[in-house]
Each structure stands twice: as structure tokens, then as C-alpha cells.
């Protein structure tokens, strides 16, 4: 079951007029409720945010990873297939 189809809870939000107009245009074009459009937009925002955060953490850890021989000891196996 898609996260947008799960049991929903009503909330009240304020949107800038231009964004609301765009949402209403999409609602007509896609024949999709505003709530589903906004849910999908939030899901994408959340995924993107998490990915950026993960990239930030990986960049912070990169120097330690490259300098710590215990961490890189098994990297030669990264390209091997396991059965």
C-alpha cells in the first residue's frame, strides 16, 4: 500500500498563492486530489533531504575511512560477486 493511500489525518496549512495555483493546475491535469499531490511532493522532499544528509555524513567520514587501514582492508572484495 502506498504511503499516500494509508489512513490520513487532516491538517490545515497555508500556502503562497502561486504555489496553490500550481497545485490546483496539477489537480485538474492529473485528476488527483490536492492532498495526494502535496503528499507526493513531501515524500520526494523527504527522500531528497535524507539523501543529501547521507552524502554530507559520507563526506565527513571519507578522510577517516581512507586513513584507517582496518576500514579499507576488505575494499578489494567490493567488486567481487558472492554466491
HELIX and SHEET records of a PDB file:
HELIX    1   1 UNK A   17  UNK A   30  1                                  14    
HELIX    2   2 UNK A   34  UNK A   67  1                                  34    
HELIX    3   3 UNK A   69  UNK A   72  1                                   4    
HELIX    4   4 UNK A   75  UNK A   77  5                                   3    
END                                                                             
